[in-house]
């Protein structure tokens, strides 16, 4: 993370808020991370240490491969450096054994991570929590845990479905499984597609814990007012942003509602952004916030939304949960979800939702919820209580305490 965006910083803050009474908390961030004008809990100590790519392949292939060449050359110098370092510390044999198992490549994050962990004087009562464990993260953890025999408990949360390729997430997963079995490393992911994908690659499902992200909750009171329909997040097609103008137009023909739309722009959605801005010019009930909102701003927006249509592409929701769903559950917001989204229905265990098969059905289900809002709100409150209990009782919370 080089800047705030999406839910990455948000999840980091939520975890901090939950555990701040029990632990001193240190964030290890990207060296280039700029969190200016973002909410940061006062209890946090920030160390910007992680060195990663400055360029993405899809944005600039030449600069990306030039930077990769630099890291490749730098790897040889780092091997010499660590050879002397681990020789002095009587760990040269295990270092070269670990290095050879990784095709003589030192993981990108290892050097800065290793020395910062050592400098922090962490022990077995401390914890290292990797919020979103990807290939570079797990390779770093493999190197660290294989070289150090005594270290804090390490918790890896898999946020994105891993892909199978050379030296992939699964390559390193097989190497750290012995540490998972010894309960030195703990692995977590949400139930559903990611859980099945990862557990199939492990010798035992007992080594993989089901755990949803950690959240704070907000209680909603029912006031007799014009209800507000919401949209939050990136303006993307797979999140249904392109359907918003038509959804609003159809609703306006049948019912008077308010609309609160918060989004960050993407270039391919400019046409639909212009449509929504033009609609707002002649309709004062449409409010638009076109910027990234920090932790507090985002929650203030959620408190003003009464019904959230989840317009996401069904395949997008099947592969991984929408973070918006969690935001709705924790803020007691009834939702309309795509029909046959079985994965979400396992989470929405109370009747706080309706299903829609197409855009017109979304319109009808929004009207249904608005006409029976007190019922759906009560169900949303039941779901929020159940969800909070699930978080508090999860393996992630128990292992981190």
Secondary structure, DSSP 8 states (H G I E B T S, - for coil): --B--TTHHHHHHHHHHHHTTTS-EEEEEETT-B-TTS---TTEEEEEEE---SS-TTT-HHHHHHHHHHHHHHHHHHHHHHHHHHHHTT-HHHHHHHHHHTTT---TTHHHHHHHHHHTT--TT-EEEESS--HHHHHHHHHHHHH-SS--EEEEE--S----STT-HHHHHHHHHHHHHTTSEEEEE-TTHHHHHHHTTSS-GGGEEE-------------SS--EEEEEEE--GGGTGGGHHHHHHHHHTT---EEEEEEE--GGGHHHHHHHHHHHHS-TTEEEE-S---HHHHHHHHHH-SEEE----HHHHHHS--HHHHHHHHTT-EEEEETT-HHHHHH--SS-EEEESSHHHHHHHHHHHHHTHHHHHHHHHHHHHHHHHHHHTSHHHHHH-
